[in-house]
Amino acid sequence: MSLAITPDGRILGRADTVDGRTLHRFLGIPYSESPSGQQRFLPPVPVRPWDGIRDCTAPGAMAPQNPDPFLPPSDGFAELWDEDSCLNLNVWTPGADGAARPVMVWVHGGGYVTGSNNGGLHDGGRLAAALGVVVVAVNYRLGALGFLHLPELLGPEYADSSNSGLLDILEALGWVRRNIAAFGGDAANVTLFGESAGAAAVGTLLGMPASEGLFRRAIMQSGTAERVRTPEASHRITEEFLGHCGLDASSAAELLTLPVDRLLAAQEALGKAAAAETFGVPLPFQPATGTPAVPEPPLDAIRRGLNSGVDLLAGTNLNEGSFAVELRPASPSDPAELADRVEQMMAERSGDPGGDRARYGEALAETLGTAPTGKQLLEAYLSDVQYRQPTTRLLDARSESTGRNFSYLFTWRSPAMGGKLGSCHALEIPFVFRQLDSAEAAYLTRGKAPEELGGSMSAAWAAFAGSGTPAAPGLPPWPEYRDHTGARDHTGARDHRGVRPTMVLDAEPRVESDPRGRLREFWASHGAGLPTIDKPGSAADTGDVA
């Protein structure tokens, strides 16, 4: 057993051996008081110190959520949710001592509707034990409880109800600042990292004034700083949600006491309606800008220098859109040809959808070296709109930042489904966490993932957390990202490999200048009116407002 003595109280964990190294696990530590009852939809309240010893040897509860049918079973991890006790975090550390190790705070993905800090893909034990870092994983409120916009209906005290999940993460970072030294971590050297919705949360926090000073570095895996809605669009989503609850504006106050099961049933109905409207990932719940916590679009705040001193590592996987293309159920409203779906989506934003589709197809043909199939066109489009181009826009927005910026493109292809998924969304997670042989990773890796790449990636992530430089054995020197000439490598020497240098992460890693740049150029010249996939304000909207 292990004991950590924190300002909040004494915490009991457990010690074991991971890959021949001692590791201490402290699981389900509360960082906030209960967000239920009178606190539903309101900002989190810091946990009160306790007497005695709190047993944190088992995982804590997840945030309330519906099951995710696309995720494999999480063997041995908590499966139950609980509104009352879901604001908890896990800590994995090589020692509850005074070693002042780099701290990596993980924010899980799941479209802001599913996920938890417990799971084999992102168990932080191996990362902490192998590389001498302290890993923290955070649970935060999801779905309506974390992102439903209510001030017009319930009053000004609910002005940030659509940002409650983000405020939870900020509260967890405050807990880290106060307590992490007791777990052998350096409170002055915190890296916030996440994937998908977790990375979108990181990107949004970069544009929130209250986040300044809470983390020194950030890593965004397949994320965006643009996943927010206006208050007006958020209010329209709330009206849809009320309808699914059997309520209207006059009875909206019943949301404060409605059983969680009723809220989850309404979430499922809203999600299904959103899925029927989009070819991409339905995102019914998102933060709202124009609110106290997010006063302006995060990308705008970042562009004008907010959190400029934070070092950033950001990237995407080559085939982010493959799940949507390969696994989305057919809908009667779908066009017969996959390529026509692209034109249909462009029609929502473009005055010339047919011409834009043709020009996008030409750009993709130049990139691939051959004419794309309809499936390739749709997959590339979804990848670009939801992930890759928002990442490029974020990196470009930080061109004058004092913090360093690094870019990656993950291209190792999954052998699942006969290789159809390619370098799919979330495939990089077990590489980062050294969990390639976990049961949860098995479907995508099939035991064929190159362990050397996993070792290099996890070492690079940890090195970035420690020093701001993602250098690691097995990787060539990683230049800083610049959208113009003048990038420098990890030694500070001028790098002459062109603009937007990007580490391509594959079995044989390499640095490329502006990979898939022809597609980036298309979006720069034709995409000003095409930043999203779906109708603005609908539950299916990707929410990109920049």
RODO-2510 file (C-alpha; in nm, 4 decimals, decimal comma):
residues 546
     n   res          X          Y          Z
     1     m     0,0000     0,0000     0,0000
     2     s     0,1017     0,3659    -0,0455
     3     l     0,0169     0,6781     0,1513
     4     a     0,0176     1,0338     0,0186
     5     i    -0,0195     1,3205     0,2662
     6     t    -0,1790     1,6127     0,0800
     7     p    -0,3175     1,9509     0,1900
     8     d    -0,6647     1,8032     0,1336
     9     g    -0,6006     1,4977     0,3510
    10     r    -0,4293     1,1608     0,3653
    11     i    -0,4867     0,9320     0,0668
    12     l    -0,4331     0,5571     0,0556
    13     g    -0,3194     0,4059    -0,2724
    14     r    -0,1523     0,0844    -0,3755
    15     a     0,1930    -0,0005    -0,5002
    16     d     0,2809    -0,2685    -0,7513
    17     t     0,5412    -0,3486    -1,0127
    18     v     0,4952    -0,2500    -1,3764
    19     d     0,7477    -0,3783    -1,6303
    20     g     0,9959    -0,4308    -1,3480
    21     r     0,9531    -0,0819    -1,1981
    22     t     0,7686     0,0254    -0,8848
    23     l     0,4480     0,2185    -0,9493
    24     h     0,2039     0,3819    -0,7092
    25     r    -0,1632     0,4130    -0,8057
    26     f    -0,4095     0,6491    -0,6383
    27     l    -0,7500     0,6074    -0,8024
    28     g    -1,0799     0,7921    -0,7773
    29     i    -0,9513     1,0886    -0,5749
    30     p    -1,2240     1,3542    -0,5439
    31     y    -1,1175     1,7009    -0,6562
    32     s    -1,4585     1,8661    -0,6172
    33     e    -1,7613     1,8436    -0,3969
    34     s    -2,0654     1,6696    -0,5447
    35     p    -2,1977     1,8330    -0,8652
    36     s    -2,5458     1,6904    -0,8037
    37     g    -2,8479     1,8277    -0,6199
    38     q    -2,8354     2,2058    -0,5883
    39     q    -2,5026     2,2094    -0,7757
    40     r    -2,6395     2,0516    -1,0938
    41     f    -2,5353     2,2602    -1,3986
    42     l    -2,3318     2,4961    -1,1770
    43     p    -1,9518     2,5403    -1,1531
    44     p    -1,7633     2,2856    -0,9420
    45     v    -1,6856     2,3523    -0,5761
    46     p    -1,3346     2,2615    -0,4500
    47     v    -1,3311     1,9482    -0,2383
    48     r    -1,3275     2,0125     0,1354
    49     p    -1,0341     1,8687     0,3331
    50     w    -1,1141     1,5506     0,5230
    51     d    -1,0041     1,3796     0,8408
    52     g    -0,8655     1,0298     0,8512
    53     i    -0,7416     0,8342     0,5506
    54     r    -0,9381     0,8213     0,2268
    55     d    -0,9174     0,4856     0,0496
    56     c    -0,8288     0,5461    -0,3168
    57     t    -0,7232     0,1976    -0,4173
    58     a    -1,0113     0,1364    -0,6621
    59     p    -1,1345     0,3354    -0,9647
    60     g    -1,3933     0,6040    -0,9065
    61     a    -1,7278     0,6533    -1,0763
    62     m    -1,7661     0,7767    -1,4334
    63     a    -1,9737     1,0774    -1,5264
    64     p    -2,3312     0,9789    -1,6186
    65     q    -2,3435     0,8577    -1,9778
    66     n    -2,5058     0,6163    -2,2177
    67     p    -2,3037     0,3116    -2,3279
    68     d    -2,0746     0,3642    -2,6257
    69     p    -2,1423     0,0771    -2,8667
    70     f    -1,8178     0,1384    -3,0564
    71     l    -1,5862     0,0866    -2,7589
    72     p    -1,4550    -0,2574    -2,6551
    73     p    -1,5173    -0,3727    -2,2970
    74     s    -1,2811    -0,2167    -2,0425
    75     d    -1,1684    -0,5319    -1,8667
    76     g    -1,1223    -0,4735    -1,4923
    77     f    -1,2143    -0,1040    -1,4874
    78     a    -1,5081     0,0842    -1,3368
    79     e    -1,8225     0,0595    -1,5478
    80     l    -2,0748     0,2420    -1,3306
    81     w    -2,1539     0,6113    -1,3396
    82     d    -2,2635     0,8285    -1,0513
    83     e    -2,3593     1,1960    -1,0744
    84     d    -2,2769     1,2503    -0,7093
    85     s    -1,9139     1,1309    -0,7127
    86     c    -1,8004     1,1530    -1,0754
    87     l    -1,5595     1,4471    -1,0276
    88     n    -1,2551     1,2414    -0,9437
    89     l    -0,9088     1,1800    -1,0829
    90     n    -0,6437     0,9096    -1,0953
    91     v    -0,2741     0,9536    -1,0209
    92     w     0,0024     0,7175    -1,1332
    93     t     0,3474     0,7989    -1,0001
    94     p     0,6879     0,6328    -0,9597
    95     g     0,6945     0,7600    -0,6013
    96     a     0,4896     0,9658    -0,3554
    97     d     0,8006     1,1618    -0,2642
    98     g     0,9588     1,5017    -0,3237
    99     a     1,1154     1,4239    -0,6606
   100     a     0,9340     1,7072    -0,8478
   101     r     0,8709     1,5066    -1,1663
   102     p     0,6969     1,6449    -1,4768
   103     v     0,3183     1,6118    -1,4517
   104     m     0,0971     1,5018    -1,7428
   105     v    -0,2772     1,5627    -1,6958
   106     w    -0,4908     1,3567    -1,9344
   107     v    -0,8376     1,4585    -2,0583
   108     h    -1,0276     1,1680    -2,2151
   109     g    -1,2264     1,1899    -2,5368
   110     g    -1,5729     1,0688    -2,6272
   111     g    -1,7510     1,3547    -2,8026
   112     y    -1,8316     1,5179    -2,4675
   113     v    -2,0883     1,2409    -2,4087
   114     t    -1,8897     0,9265    -2,3192
   115     g    -1,5591     0,8180    -2,1673
   116     s    -1,3811     0,8133    -1,8338
   117     n    -1,0396     0,8264    -1,6717
   118     n    -1,0452     0,4464    -1,6371
   119     g    -0,9612     0,2286    -1,9356
   120     g    -0,6882     0,0126    -2,0773
   121     l    -0,6039     0,2370    -2,3729
   122     h    -0,5027     0,5241    -2,1457
   123     d    -0,4008     0,3605    -1,8209
   124     g    -0,1146     0,5862    -1,7153
   125     g     0,0821     0,3250    -1,5211
   126     r     0,3297     0,2221    -1,7868
   127     l     0,3892     0,5780    -1,9062
   128     a     0,4619     0,6917    -1,5508
   129     a     0,6784     0,3940    -1,4562
   130     a     0,8850     0,3796    -1,7745
   131     l     0,9531     0,7503    -1,8193
   132     g     0,9561     0,8957    -1,4703
   133     v     0,6558     1,1259    -1,5015
   134     v     0,3452     1,1680    -1,2874
   135     v     0,0295     1,0964    -1,4889
   136     v    -0,3087     1,2321    -1,3800
   137     a    -0,6367     1,1423    -1,5566
   138     v    -0,9483     1,3516    -1,5002
   139     n    -1,3189     1,2776    -1,5053
   140     y    -1,5440     1,5704    -1,5934
   141     r    -1,9175     1,6183    -1,6474
   142     l    -2,0470     1,5044    -1,9852
   143     g    -2,3518     1,5584    -2,2020
   144     a    -2,6298     1,7774    -2,0693
   145     l    -2,4831     1,7860    -1,7181
   146     g    -2,1620     1,9334    -1,8525
   147     f    -2,2621     2,1352    -2,1591
   148     l    -2,6337     2,2299    -2,1634
   149     h    -2,6862     2,6059    -2,2109
   150     l    -2,9440     2,7312    -1,9596
   151     p    -2,9086     3,1012    -1,8643
   152     e    -3,2027     3,2154    -2,0785
   153     l    -3,4233     2,9590    -1,9048
   154     l    -3,2898     2,9315    -1,5481
   155     g    -3,1215     3,2644    -1,4843
   156     p    -2,7791     3,4325    -1,4825
   157     e    -2,6315     3,2007    -1,2207
   158     y    -2,6341     2,9375    -1,4970
   159     a    -2,4405     3,1611    -1,7392
   160     d    -2,1630     2,8987    -1,7660
   161     s    -2,3762     2,5842    -1,7564
   162     s    -2,2635     2,5064    -2,1124
   163     n    -1,9029     2,5149    -1,9896
   164     s    -1,9420     2,3122    -1,6700
   165     g    -1,7319     2,0244    -1,8040
   166     l    -1,4494     2,2653    -1,8895
   167     l    -1,4742     2,4301    -1,5486
   168     d    -1,4394     2,0821    -1,3971
   169     i    -1,1078     2,0394    -1,5790
   170     l    -0,9933     2,3801    -1,4533
   171     e    -1,0869     2,2750    -1,1000
   172     a    -0,8873     1,9542    -1,1432
   173     l    -0,5871     2,1604    -1,2547
   174     g    -0,6287     2,3683    -0,9400
   175     w    -0,6254     2,0469    -0,7371
   176     v    -0,3052     1,9453    -0,9142
   177     r    -0,1433     2,2763    -0,8291
   178     r    -0,2284     2,2367    -0,4576
   179     n    -0,1627     1,8661    -0,4128
   180     i     0,0617     1,7108    -0,6766
   181     a     0,3865     1,7654    -0,4817
   182     a     0,2660     1,4979    -0,2391
   183     f     0,2710     1,2516    -0,5300
   184     g     0,6214     1,3406    -0,6449
   185     g     0,5071     1,5897    -0,9080
   186     d     0,6219     1,9400    -0,9967
   187     a     0,3254     2,1785    -0,9787
   188     a     0,5203     2,4290    -1,1894
   189     n     0,5701     2,1822    -1,4755
   190     v     0,2258     2,0595    -1,5810
   191     t     0,1357     1,9412    -1,9327
   192     l    -0,2330     1,9187    -2,0207
   193     f    -0,3000     1,6596    -2,2909
   194     g    -0,5986     1,4906    -2,4465
   195     e    -0,7438     1,3217    -2,7530
   196     s    -1,0514     1,4004    -2,9637
   197     a    -1,3024     1,5780    -2,7360
   198     g    -1,0296     1,5760    -2,4714
   199     a    -0,8016     1,7597    -2,7130
   200     a    -1,0869     1,9961    -2,8020
   201     a    -1,1178     2,0697    -2,4309
   202     v    -0,7440     2,1441    -2,4189
   203     g    -0,7739     2,3708    -2,7232
   204     t    -1,0700     2,5524    -2,5712
   205     l    -0,8886     2,5972    -2,2398
   206     l    -0,6006     2,7564    -2,4296
   207     g    -0,8502     3,0283    -2,5232
   208     m    -1,0036     3,0695    -2,1741
   209     p    -0,8602     3,3501    -1,9580
   210     a    -0,9018     3,1496    -1,6348
   211     s    -0,6602     2,8826    -1,7598
   212     e    -0,3553     3,1078    -1,7732
   213     g    -0,0810     2,9816    -1,5460
   214     l    -0,2420     2,6444    -1,4739
   215     f    -0,0341     2,4470    -1,7257
   216     r     0,3006     2,5038    -1,8895
   217     r     0,2560     2,2842    -2,1942
   218     a    -0,0249     2,1282    -2,3950
   219     i    -0,0597     1,8280    -2,6256
   220     m    -0,3593     1,8001    -2,8576
   221     q    -0,4201     1,4668    -3,0302
   222     s    -0,6881     1,5036    -3,2993
   223     g    -0,8438     1,8120    -3,1460
   224     t    -0,9505     2,1655    -3,2245
   225     a    -0,9785     2,5071    -3,0614
   226     e    -1,2929     2,5750    -3,2630
   227     r    -1,5476     2,3363    -3,1128
   228     v    -1,7785     2,5956    -2,9574
   229     r    -2,1198     2,7414    -3,0352
   230     t    -2,2711     3,0841    -2,9976
   231     p    -2,5209     3,1305    -2,7116
   232     e    -2,8010     3,1539    -2,9680
   233     a    -2,7098     2,8223    -3,1315
   234     s    -2,6604     2,6621    -2,7903
   235     h    -3,0050     2,7817    -2,6813
   236     r    -3,1604     2,6159    -2,9873
   237     i    -2,9957     2,2876    -2,8885
   238     t    -3,1361     2,3287    -2,5380
   239     e    -3,4854     2,3715    -2,6815
   240     e    -3,4412     2,0467    -2,8774
   241     f    -3,3196     1,8733    -2,5629
   242     l    -3,6163     1,9998    -2,3605
   243     g    -3,8496     1,8519    -2,6179
   244     h    -3,6855     1,5117    -2,5801
   245     c    -3,7343     1,5442    -2,2023
   246     g    -4,1037     1,6187    -2,2478
   247     l    -4,0506     1,9743    -2,1239
   248     d    -4,0638     2,3262    -2,2642
   249     a    -3,9421     2,6697    -2,1581
   250     s    -4,2159     2,7051    -1,8962
   251     s    -4,1152     2,3797    -1,7247
   252     a    -3,7360     2,3969    -1,7801
   253     a    -3,6723     2,4259    -1,4054
   254     e    -3,7649     2,0574    -1,3780
   255     l    -3,4218     1,9822    -1,5297
   256     l    -3,2755     2,0577    -1,1860
   257     t    -3,4481     1,7572    -1,0291
   258     l    -3,5145     1,5309    -1,3265
   259     p    -3,3711     1,1800    -1,2696
   260     v    -3,0428     1,1284    -1,4509
   261     d    -3,1909     0,8368    -1,6439
   262     r    -3,4383     1,0797    -1,8024
   263     l    -3,1558     1,3149    -1,8989
   264     l    -2,9629     1,0279    -2,0545
   265     a    -3,2668     0,9123    -2,2514
   266     a    -3,3039     1,2633    -2,3913
   267     q    -2,9312     1,2700    -2,4730
   268     e    -2,9644     0,9484    -2,6681
   269     a    -3,2602     1,0840    -2,8652
   270     l    -3,0764     1,4085    -2,9392
   271     g    -2,7683     1,2139    -3,0471
   272     k    -2,9684     0,9929    -3,2835
   273     a    -3,1319     1,2957    -3,4399
   274     a    -2,7899     1,4554    -3,4850
   275     a    -2,6445     1,1387    -3,6378
   276     a    -2,9193     1,1347    -3,8985
   277     e    -2,8197     1,4858    -4,0103
   278     t    -2,4447     1,4428    -4,0473
   279     f    -2,1954     1,2276    -4,2349
   280     g    -1,9331     1,3070    -3,9712
   281     v    -1,9292     1,2701    -3,5963
   282     p    -2,2475     1,4063    -3,4325
   283     l    -2,1581     1,6529    -3,1583
   284     p    -2,4798     1,7503    -2,9825
   285     f    -2,3067     1,9003    -2,6763
   286     q    -2,0395     2,1685    -2,6992
   287     p    -1,9201     2,4660    -2,4945
   288     a    -2,0637     2,8096    -2,5668
   289     t    -1,8641     3,1192    -2,6458
   290     g    -1,9873     3,4650    -2,5467
   291     t    -2,0094     3,3382    -2,1885
   292     p    -1,8164     3,4390    -1,8743
   293     a    -1,5722     3,1475    -1,8989
   294     v    -1,5348     3,1596    -2,2792
   295     p    -1,5909     3,5263    -2,3632
   296     e    -1,4722     3,4994    -2,7240
   297     p    -1,4030     3,2193    -2,9734
   298     p    -1,0949     3,0401    -2,8345
   299     l    -0,9035     3,0575    -3,1626
   300     d    -0,9466     3,4354    -3,1668
   301     a    -0,8152     3,4617    -2,8108
   302     i    -0,5199     3,2389    -2,8981
   303     r    -0,4455     3,4388    -3,2107
   304     r    -0,4174     3,7583    -3,0098
   305     g    -0,1782     3,5947    -2,7624
   306     l    -0,3687     3,4262    -2,4799
   307     n    -0,1524     3,1494    -2,3327
   308     s     0,1223     3,2466    -2,5774
   309     g     0,3877     3,1140    -2,3414
   310     v     0,2457     2,7603    -2,3379
   311     d     0,4430     2,5100    -2,5480
   312     l     0,2158     2,3145    -2,7833
   313     l     0,2452     1,9746    -2,9528
   314     a    -0,0475     1,9090    -3,1871
   315     g    -0,1319     1,6654    -3,4625
   316     t    -0,3773     1,4298    -3,6259
   317     n    -0,4030     1,0802    -3,7648
   318     l    -0,4004     1,0393    -4,1418
   319     n    -0,7454     0,8790    -4,1687
   320     e    -0,9465     1,0528    -3,8980
   321     g    -1,2677     1,0121    -4,0965
   322     s    -1,2470     0,6392    -4,1642
   323     f    -1,4779     0,5295    -3,8816
   324     a    -1,7547     0,7545    -4,0133
   325     v    -1,7047     0,6287    -4,3688
   326     e    -1,6761     0,2597    -4,2890
   327     l    -1,9142     0,2195    -3,9935
   328     r    -2,1885     0,4807    -4,0349
   329     p    -2,5262     0,3127    -4,0921
   330     a    -2,6918     0,3995    -4,4198
   331     s    -2,9725     0,6568    -4,4138
   332     p    -3,2606     0,6903    -4,6631
   333     s    -3,1600     1,0546    -4,7145
   334     d    -2,8037     0,9661    -4,8184
   335     p    -2,7006     1,0305    -5,1805
   336     a    -2,6261     0,7199    -5,3834
   337     e    -2,2606     0,8038    -5,4428
   338     l    -2,0114     0,8704    -5,1623
   339     a    -1,8544     1,1555    -5,3580
   340     d    -2,1952     1,3219    -5,3738
   341     r    -2,1979     1,3350    -4,9937
   342     v    -1,9063     1,5753    -5,0102
   343     e    -2,0946     1,7999    -5,2497
   344     q    -2,4034     1,7768    -5,0290
   345     m    -2,2008     1,8901    -4,7265
   346     m    -2,0327     2,1675    -4,9210
   347     a    -2,3725     2,2913    -5,0312
   348     e    -2,4453     2,4018    -4,6752
   349     r    -2,1608     2,6546    -4,6896
   350     s    -2,0580     2,7110    -5,0487
   351     g    -2,2069     2,9093    -5,3311
   352     d    -2,0442     2,6629    -5,5725
   353     p    -2,0571     2,3156    -5,4127
   354     g    -2,0029     2,1307    -5,7407
   355     g    -1,7014     2,3411    -5,8289
   356     d    -1,5567     2,3128    -5,4811
   357     r    -1,5999     1,9367    -5,4859
   358     a    -1,4179     1,9189    -5,8179
   359     r    -1,1345     2,1397    -5,6953
   360     y    -1,1073     1,9415    -5,3728
   361     g    -1,0948     1,6197    -5,5736
   362     e    -0,8128     1,7633    -5,7857
   363     a    -0,6180     1,8601    -5,4743
   364     l    -0,6644     1,5124    -5,3272
   365     a    -0,5591     1,3497    -5,6569
   366     e    -0,2360     1,5485    -5,6499
   367     t    -0,1821     1,4398    -5,2893
   368     l    -0,2485     1,0705    -5,3536
   369     g    -0,0883     1,0569    -5,6975
   370     t    -0,4037     0,9021    -5,8403
   371     a    -0,7701     0,9890    -5,8825
   372     p    -0,9498     0,9307    -5,5498
   373     t    -1,2408     0,6962    -5,5081
   374     g    -1,5612     0,8322    -5,3602
   375     k    -1,4713     0,6712    -5,0286
   376     q    -1,1282     0,8351    -5,0274
   377     l    -1,2801     1,1724    -5,1120
   378     l    -1,5329     1,1533    -4,8294
   379     e    -1,2827     1,0247    -4,5744
   380     a    -1,0305     1,2970    -4,6590
   381     y    -1,2993     1,5639    -4,6424
   382     l    -1,4186     1,4527    -4,2990
   383     s    -1,0613     1,4295    -4,1724
   384     d    -0,9849     1,7781    -4,2989
   385     v    -1,2948     1,9523    -4,1735
   386     q    -1,3196     1,8035    -3,8276
   387     y    -0,9548     1,7562    -3,7348
   388     r    -0,6635     1,8381    -3,9666
   389     q    -0,7447     2,1884    -4,0845
   390     p    -0,8526     2,3085    -3,7378
   391     t    -0,5174     2,1808    -3,6089
   392     t    -0,3344     2,3697    -3,8843
   393     r    -0,5314     2,6858    -3,8110
   394     l    -0,4422     2,6590    -3,4424
   395     l    -0,0716     2,6125    -3,5112
   396     d    -0,0758     2,9014    -3,7581
   397     a    -0,2611     3,1199    -3,5059
   398     r     0,0324     3,0717    -3,2684
   399     s     0,2946     3,1797    -3,5201
   400     e     0,3991     3,4687    -3,2947
   401     s     0,3775     3,2764    -2,9670
   402     t     0,6664     3,2761    -2,7221
   403     g     0,5942     2,9114    -2,6474
   404     r     0,7261     2,6533    -2,8907
   405     n     0,5012     2,4660    -3,1326
   406     f     0,5453     2,1188    -3,2798
   407     s     0,3352     1,9299    -3,5368
   408     y     0,2878     1,5580    -3,6069
   409     l     0,0983     1,3347    -3,8496
   410     f     0,0403     0,9750    -3,7377
   411     t     0,0310     0,7418    -4,0396
   412     w     0,0733     0,3818    -3,9169
   413     r    -0,2184     0,1848    -4,0588
   414     s    -0,4379    -0,0423    -3,8508
   415     p    -0,4760    -0,3944    -3,9907
   416     a    -0,8380    -0,4070    -3,8659
   417     m    -1,1121    -0,4632    -4,1236
   418     g    -0,8544    -0,5655    -4,3791
   419     g    -0,6803    -0,2300    -4,3479
   420     k    -0,9902    -0,0267    -4,4407
   421     l    -0,9636     0,1952    -4,1334
   422     g    -0,6083     0,3075    -4,2123
   423     s    -0,4553     0,5429    -3,9563
   424     c    -0,7889     0,5882    -3,7870
   425     h    -0,9088     0,8158    -3,5117
   426     a    -0,7758     0,7226    -3,1636
   427     l    -0,5261     0,4684    -3,3001
   428     e    -0,2317     0,6641    -3,1560
   429     i    -0,3547     0,6481    -2,7932
   430     p    -0,2092     0,3063    -2,6996
   431     f     0,1211     0,4107    -2,8608
   432     v     0,1411     0,7132    -2,6322
   433     f     0,0455     0,5167    -2,3204
   434     r     0,2560     0,2070    -2,3979
   435     q    -0,0605    -0,0042    -2,4030
   436     l    -0,0187    -0,1730    -2,7413
   437     d    -0,0777    -0,5177    -2,5919
   438     s    -0,3853    -0,4186    -2,3897
   439     a    -0,7176    -0,5894    -2,4556
   440     e    -0,8698    -0,2573    -2,5557
   441     a    -0,6048    -0,1975    -2,8234
   442     a    -0,6226    -0,5469    -2,9703
   443     y    -0,9017    -0,4796    -3,2207
   444     l    -0,7100    -0,1974    -3,3890
   445     t    -0,3527    -0,3237    -3,3512
   446     r    -0,4062    -0,7008    -3,3987
   447     g    -0,0709    -0,7563    -3,2323
   448     k     0,1108    -0,5987    -3,5281
   449     a     0,1823    -0,2492    -3,3953
   450     p     0,5539    -0,1586    -3,4077
   451     e     0,6682    -0,1436    -3,0451
   452     e     0,9610     0,0788    -3,1420
   453     l     0,7197     0,3462    -3,2605
   454     g     0,5248     0,3227    -2,9375
   455     g     0,8430     0,3580    -2,7367
   456     s     0,9514     0,6596    -2,9390
   457     m     0,6147     0,8316    -2,9189
   458     s     0,5675     0,7848    -2,5450
   459     a     0,9261     0,8983    -2,4836
   460     a     0,8724     1,2054    -2,7038
   461     w     0,5502     1,2974    -2,5219
   462     a     0,7227     1,2611    -2,1841
   463     a     1,0292     1,4539    -2,3010
   464     f     0,8053     1,7352    -2,4242
   465     a     0,6342     1,7408    -2,0850
   466     g     0,9702     1,7617    -1,9134
   467     s     1,1529     2,0168    -2,1243
   468     g     0,9297     2,1401    -2,4067
   469     t     1,1278     1,9441    -2,6677
   470     p     0,9783     1,6176    -2,8072
   471     a     1,3123     1,4445    -2,8650
   472     a     1,3279     1,0670    -2,8294
   473     p     1,5325     0,7650    -2,9417
   474     g     1,4107     0,6429    -3,2778
   475     l     1,2962     0,9856    -3,3956
   476     p     1,4920     1,2257    -3,6156
   477     p     1,5407     1,5795    -3,4789
   478     w     1,1955     1,7387    -3,4505
   479     p     1,1921     2,1008    -3,5791
   480     e     0,9602     2,3620    -3,4385
   481     y     0,6531     2,4325    -3,6487
   482     r     0,6479     2,7554    -3,8451
   483     d     0,4082     2,8675    -4,1167
   484     h     0,6985     3,0458    -4,2872
   485     t     1,0675     2,9785    -4,3370
   486     g     1,2852     2,9950    -4,0311
   487     a     1,1947     2,6876    -3,8268
   488     r     1,4553     2,5637    -3,5843
   489     d     1,5361     2,2098    -3,4767
   490     h     1,5700     2,0847    -3,1176
   491     t     1,9256     2,2204    -3,0920
   492     g     1,8163     2,5705    -3,1918
   493     a     1,9873     2,5480    -3,5306
   494     r     1,8097     2,6803    -3,8383
   495     d     1,6170     2,4082    -4,0187
   496     h     1,5994     2,4320    -4,3965
   497     r     1,3394     2,1673    -4,4688
   498     g     1,0727     2,4253    -4,5517
   499     v     0,7599     2,5549    -4,3885
   500     r     0,5276     2,3678    -4,1516
   501     p     0,7785     2,0924    -4,0659
   502     t     0,5847     1,7944    -3,9313
   503     m     0,6972     1,4689    -3,7720
   504     v     0,5400     1,1800    -3,9627
   505     l     0,4939     0,9012    -3,7096
   506     d     0,5115     0,5604    -3,8746
   507     a     0,7264     0,2486    -3,8516
   508     e     1,0043     0,4659    -3,9937
   509     p     0,9458     0,8181    -3,8595
   510     r     1,0531     1,1131    -4,0719
   511     v     1,0115     1,4903    -4,0971
   512     e     0,8149     1,6325    -4,3888
   513     s     0,7473     1,9910    -4,4885
   514     d     0,3747     2,0696    -4,5034
   515     p     0,2432     1,7138    -4,5578
   516     r    -0,0827     1,7121    -4,7557
   517     g    -0,0126     2,0770    -4,8213
   518     r    -0,2130     2,0794    -5,1426
   519     l    -0,5278     2,0135    -4,9379
   520     r    -0,4315     2,2844    -4,6904
   521     e    -0,3981     2,5240    -4,9823
   522     f    -0,7460     2,4315    -5,1028
   523     w    -0,8934     2,5229    -4,7661
   524     a    -0,6911     2,8442    -4,7518
   525     s    -0,8180     2,9558    -5,0946
   526     h    -1,1676     2,8033    -5,1094
   527     g    -1,2532     2,7088    -4,7554
   528     a    -1,3311     3,0401    -4,5914
   529     g    -1,6981     2,9593    -4,6200
   530     l    -1,6605     2,5892    -4,5477
   531     p    -1,5403     2,5588    -4,1873
   532     t    -1,8073     2,3124    -4,0733
   533     i    -1,9822     2,0038    -4,2009
   534     d    -2,3403     2,0640    -4,0983
   535     k    -2,6002     2,3323    -4,0477
   536     p    -2,4866     2,5865    -3,7886
   537     g    -2,6738     2,5525    -3,4652
   538     s    -2,8008     2,2008    -3,5274
   539     a    -2,7139     1,9183    -3,2918
   540     a    -2,5019     1,7709    -3,5668
   541     d    -2,2927     2,0856    -3,6070
   542     t    -1,9198     2,0455    -3,5610
   543     g    -1,9308     2,3858    -3,3991
   544     d    -1,6325     2,5428    -3,5729
   545     v    -1,7033     2,9119    -3,5480
   546     a    -1,3675     3,0500    -3,6611
***
